[in-house]
Every structure is written in C-alpha cells, then in structure tokens.
Amino acid sequence: EAEVAQSPRYKITEKSQAVAFWCDPISGHATLYWYRQILGQGPELLVQFQDESVVDDSQLPKDRFSAERLKGVDSTLKIQPAELGDSAMYLCASSPPRGGGRPGTGELFFGEGSRLTVL
Amino acid sequence: AQSVTQLGSHVSVSEGALVLLRCNYSSSVPPYLFWYVQYPNQGLQLLLKYTSAATLVKGINGFEAEFKKSETSFHLTKPSAHMSDAAEYFCAVGSGGGADGLTFGKGTHLIIQP
C-alpha cells in the first residue's frame, strides 16, 4: 500500500540552528499539506500545496519557516532559526486530485511525522 | 470558517464497555467529517469518514459514527472496547473537494482500563 514518506523521524537541535524536514507524498497526489502538532493538541495546518504552487500559507510563520515543492512532487519544510516553541511533531499529508467531475472526499493520507525537539 | 469541538480531553472506559467519543462541528457549507486515530509517535490513520452519503458510517476496528445535522454532531462509538483501542482520537471537518485542508479538534485520549 502506498504511503507518505517523511524524514527524519526524530530531530534534536539547539535553538538558533536550522532544521529541515522532507516529505514524499503518495504518487499522483497533487495536494500536499504540512501540519504542526504540538504535544497534547490537534494538528494545525501550516501550508498547503497544489502541485508546485502554494494554496494556503496563512498560518506559516514566514519569518522563520519556509516550504517548497519545486517539482510538484516531494516537499521540504525548513525552520531557521529554530526556537524552543517549535518543538512539535511535523506531519505531512497528501490527498488525491479531483477528477472526472467527481468531488474528492477530502481524505488526507498522513506520513508518520517528524518529531522535533529544540533544546 | 470551520471548527471542531471534542468534548473531553480524556475518556476512560473498561475493557468490553461501550466507547463514546463526542465531536461537534461548525461549518458554513455541507461538511465532510472524519475521525482519525493516532498511536504514540505515529501519524494519523483514518478510522472513518462522512461524505454526505449514509448518515451512519462504519469504519475500521469496529468503530462507527453517526452524522446528526440537527445536532451538528459526529460522535464516534464502539460497542466493546479493546485494550488495543487505547490511543488519541481526532475529529476533523473539511469542505470536501479533495483540495482543502482539514480542521482538527484538540483530540480525545482514550484510556482502556483492564
């Protein structure tokens, strides 16, 4: 069964350092999402891509976070510089495209996440 | 705008007892509703989804949920809890179409007592 791949699974870094997360969505999924999940809370959307274009990055802290999906396939989320409050699970998800006149179900397929600890 | 409220951050039931996790939603358009489960240090796995077909939705692992428009609710139930059901459960709402992000609730931690 196809899966969303994420790496690294775990990352420990010191504050003010740079950190990057990588995501490879399910093949053929045009839409890719990055969510942040703080311990004990639900996931919150950071950025949404449709192919290589950003659809929604209204909740992305753009002074320190950046995301790209240059060829419309895999994606990288970067934090520079990392702060203590960035400690969280970073989840990548993808969803299949609408097609054939049928609306999608909106189901998201999640990777296993990248857990970031900032010391 | 869409939002989800999950009542109870922690729910504890005995093994074999009924599981009921509550979810209320707010949406300006007909909603698509989802329940996801998350085990420690893992991603989210879809349990079930409502996409405007049958109001009673059956999912994996014996879970089901009923969409009640009049109550704006989508509560998750399972007749008999198993130890392996212990996990974090998230209700989510979307507007459908396959191109919109989901809005998640804060989650309910399900504890199973032996």
Interface residues (C-beta under 8 A of the other chain):
Chain A: V4 Q6 A30 T31 Y33 G40 Q41 G42 P43 E44 L45 Q48 Q50 V55 D56 M89 L91 A93 S95 P96 P97 R98 P103 G104 T105 G106 E107 L108 F109 F110 G111 E112 G113 R115
Chain B: V4 S9 Y32 F34 Y36 N41 Q42 G43 L44 Q45 L46 K49 T51 F90 A92 G94 S95 G96 G97 G98 A99 D100 G101 L102 T103 F104 G105 K106 G107
